[in-house]
Amino acid sequence: MVEPPAVSSATKRPALETLYHHYLESENSAEFIRSVSSRYMLCTLERLARYGDHVSKRAAVMSLGYLGDFRHNATLGRALHDRDRAVRLLADNGIRQLWFRDGNTSQRQRLEIVSHLNASNHHQAAYRAASELIEEAPWLAETWNQRGIALFGQERFEDAANDCHQTLELNPYHFGAAVGMAHCYLEMEDPLAALECFRRAVKLNPDLEEVRAQIDYLERSLEER
């Protein structure tokens, strides 16, 4: 049975849009998410993120970023190409969160620890923790990405590139891994391979302006050779 969209009787518009407008006025994201979660199933939000009008898409994409998990990765990955820039920005923010919501509770907690270790430049500890998690759950894409970050921090660029590649094998929407792999190739003095990786990243996420600038720079540099 398909869940009918909730409708606000006062405005005759979907309740999700009303909730989103209230959020824009109050900037209270916690209240918005509580209200959405009490009215909408994730499958309905996913459908609205794909097929709703621009306001419904914005609200649904934002909600999935808070309430969804890795199962909604493809929906937000496609939203990165939406005609509405606001939808794209919300998808960019949300999909990065979904990448950490895969596996069971313990695995997610351990992945967060790896991420914090990398953020603190404790790359050897991050590498060890990520390797243990990969041994247990090799299907978790973000663990490979985090180990790639740890390897890059240890200047093991070829190994880091390999882990970025594996990340993309498991999660073809992971533009961050494509960017990371490009930086590995730059460190290995292979600008052509780096250029291809940067191009792959902007195909996945067209709003990566810094990456576009890097592409322009590399293209000019290669033409001058």
C-alpha positions as CSV (number, residue, x, y, z in Angstrom):
1,M,0.0,0.0,0.0
2,V,1.4,3.4,-1.0
3,E,1.4,6.0,1.7
4,P,-0.5,9.1,0.6
5,P,1.4,12.4,1.1
6,A,0.4,14.3,4.2
7,V,-1.5,17.5,3.4
8,S,-1.9,20.6,5.5
9,S,-5.6,21.4,5.6
10,A,-4.9,25.0,6.3
11,T,-2.9,25.7,3.2
12,K,-4.0,22.8,0.9
13,R,-0.3,22.1,0.3
14,P,1.7,19.1,1.3
15,A,2.5,19.2,5.0
16,L,6.2,18.6,4.2
17,E,6.3,22.0,2.4
18,T,4.5,23.7,5.4
19,L,7.1,22.2,7.8
20,Y,9.9,23.3,5.6
21,H,8.6,26.9,5.4
22,H,8.3,26.9,9.2
23,Y,11.9,25.7,9.4
24,L,13.1,28.5,7.1
25,E,11.5,31.0,9.4
26,S,12.6,29.5,12.7
27,E,15.9,27.8,11.6
28,N,15.1,25.1,14.1
29,S,16.3,22.0,12.3
30,A,15.7,19.7,15.3
31,E,12.0,20.6,15.4
32,F,11.7,20.2,11.6
33,I,13.2,16.7,11.7
34,R,11.0,15.6,14.6
35,S,7.9,16.8,12.8
36,V,8.9,15.1,9.6
37,S,9.8,11.8,11.2
38,S,6.4,11.7,12.9
39,R,4.5,12.2,9.7
40,Y,6.5,10.6,6.9
41,M,8.1,7.3,6.1
42,L,11.5,7.2,4.6
43,C,10.2,5.6,1.4
44,T,7.9,8.6,1.0
45,L,10.7,11.0,1.5
46,E,12.8,9.2,-1.0
47,R,10.0,9.4,-3.6
48,L,9.5,13.1,-2.9
49,A,13.3,13.7,-3.2
50,R,13.1,12.2,-6.7
51,Y,9.7,13.4,-8.0
52,G,8.4,16.3,-5.9
53,D,8.4,19.9,-6.8
54,H,11.4,22.0,-5.9
55,V,10.2,22.8,-2.3
56,S,9.2,19.2,-1.6
57,K,12.6,18.1,-3.0
58,R,14.4,20.5,-0.8
59,A,12.6,19.3,2.3
60,A,12.8,15.6,1.4
61,V,16.5,15.8,0.6
62,M,17.3,17.6,3.8
63,S,15.2,15.1,5.8
64,L,17.0,12.1,4.3
65,G,20.3,13.7,5.2
66,Y,19.2,13.6,8.8
67,L,17.0,10.5,9.0
68,G,18.3,8.3,6.2
69,D,21.2,5.9,6.0
70,F,23.4,4.4,3.3
71,R,20.4,2.8,1.6
72,H,19.5,6.3,0.5
73,N,22.9,7.1,-1.0
74,A,21.8,6.7,-4.6
75,T,18.8,9.1,-4.1
76,L,21.0,11.9,-2.7
77,G,23.7,11.0,-5.3
78,R,21.2,11.7,-8.1
79,A,20.0,14.9,-6.3
80,L,23.5,16.3,-6.7
81,H,22.5,16.9,-10.4
82,D,19.1,18.5,-9.7
83,R,18.3,21.8,-11.5
84,D,17.7,23.5,-8.2
85,R,20.9,24.6,-6.6
86,A,19.4,24.5,-3.1
87,V,18.5,20.8,-3.6
88,R,22.1,20.2,-4.8
89,L,23.6,21.9,-1.7
90,L,21.3,20.0,0.6
91,A,22.2,16.7,-1.1
92,D,26.0,17.5,-0.9
93,N,25.7,18.1,2.9
94,G,23.4,15.1,3.5
95,I,25.2,12.5,1.4
96,R,28.4,13.0,3.3
97,Q,26.5,12.0,6.5
98,L,25.0,9.0,4.9
99,W,28.4,7.5,4.1
100,F,29.0,7.0,7.8
101,R,25.6,5.3,8.4
102,D,26.4,1.9,7.1
103,G,26.8,-1.3,8.9
104,N,25.7,-2.1,12.5
105,T,25.8,0.2,15.4
106,S,29.2,-1.0,16.6
107,Q,30.7,-0.6,13.1
108,R,29.3,2.9,12.7
109,Q,30.8,3.9,16.1
110,R,34.2,2.5,15.1
111,L,34.1,4.3,11.8
112,E,33.4,7.6,13.6
113,I,36.5,6.9,15.7
114,V,38.6,6.3,12.6
115,S,37.3,9.6,11.2
116,H,38.2,11.5,14.4
117,L,41.6,10.0,14.4
118,N,42.2,11.2,10.9
119,A,40.9,14.6,11.7
120,S,43.4,14.8,14.6
121,N,46.2,13.7,12.3
122,H,46.7,10.4,14.2
123,H,47.0,8.6,10.9
124,Q,48.8,5.5,12.1
125,A,46.1,4.8,14.7
126,A,43.5,5.5,12.1
127,Y,45.1,3.1,9.7
128,R,45.2,0.3,12.3
129,A,41.6,0.9,13.3
130,A,40.3,1.1,9.7
131,S,42.2,-2.1,8.8
132,E,40.6,-4.0,11.6
133,L,37.2,-2.8,10.5
134,I,37.9,-3.7,6.9
135,E,38.9,-7.2,8.0
136,E,35.5,-7.5,9.7
137,A,33.3,-5.7,7.2
138,P,35.0,-5.2,3.8
139,W,31.8,-3.9,2.2
140,L,31.8,-0.7,4.2
141,A,32.9,1.9,1.6
142,E,33.7,4.7,4.0
143,T,36.1,2.6,5.9
144,W,38.2,2.2,2.8
145,N,38.0,5.9,2.2
146,Q,39.1,6.7,5.8
147,R,42.0,4.3,5.5
148,G,43.0,6.0,2.3
149,I,43.0,9.3,4.2
150,A,45.2,7.7,6.8
151,L,47.6,6.3,4.2
152,F,47.8,9.7,2.4
153,G,48.7,11.2,5.8
154,Q,51.6,8.8,6.0
155,E,52.7,9.6,2.4
156,R,51.9,6.1,1.2
157,F,50.3,7.6,-1.9
158,E,50.0,4.5,-4.1
159,D,48.3,2.5,-1.3
160,A,46.0,5.5,-0.6
161,A,45.0,5.6,-4.3
162,N,44.2,1.9,-4.2
163,D,41.9,2.4,-1.2
164,C,40.2,5.4,-2.9
165,H,39.6,3.2,-5.9
166,Q,38.1,0.5,-3.7
167,T,35.8,3.1,-2.1
168,L,34.4,4.0,-5.5
169,E,33.9,0.3,-6.3
170,L,31.7,0.0,-3.3
171,N,30.1,3.5,-3.5
172,P,30.1,4.9,-7.1
173,Y,28.7,8.2,-5.8
174,H,31.7,8.9,-3.5
175,F,33.1,12.1,-5.1
176,G,35.4,12.6,-2.1
177,A,37.2,9.4,-2.9
178,A,37.7,10.5,-6.5
179,V,39.2,13.8,-5.3
180,G,41.4,12.0,-2.9
181,M,42.6,9.7,-5.6
182,A,43.5,12.7,-7.8
183,H,45.6,14.1,-5.0
184,C,47.4,10.8,-4.6
185,Y,48.3,10.9,-8.3
186,L,49.5,14.5,-8.1
187,E,51.8,13.4,-5.3
188,M,53.0,10.5,-7.5
189,E,53.7,13.1,-10.3
190,D,51.0,11.7,-12.6
191,P,49.0,14.7,-13.6
192,L,47.1,13.0,-16.4
193,A,45.7,10.3,-14.0
194,A,44.9,13.1,-11.5
195,L,43.0,15.0,-14.1
196,E,40.9,12.0,-15.0
197,C,40.1,11.5,-11.3
198,F,39.1,15.2,-10.8
199,R,36.9,14.9,-13.9
200,R,35.2,11.9,-12.4
201,A,34.6,13.8,-9.2
202,V,32.8,16.7,-11.0
203,K,30.7,14.2,-13.0
204,L,29.5,12.9,-9.6
205,N,29.1,16.4,-8.0
206,P,29.1,19.2,-10.5
207,D,29.2,21.9,-7.8
208,L,32.8,21.2,-6.7
209,E,34.1,24.5,-7.8
210,E,37.6,24.1,-6.4
211,V,37.9,20.8,-8.3
212,R,36.9,22.6,-11.5
213,A,39.6,25.1,-10.9
214,Q,42.1,22.3,-10.4
215,I,40.9,20.7,-13.7
216,D,41.4,24.0,-15.6
217,Y,44.9,24.4,-14.1
218,L,45.9,20.8,-15.0
219,E,44.5,21.1,-18.5
220,R,46.5,24.3,-19.2
221,S,49.6,22.7,-17.7
222,L,49.4,19.6,-19.9
223,E,48.7,21.7,-23.0
224,E,51.9,23.7,-22.4
225,R,54.1,20.6,-22.2
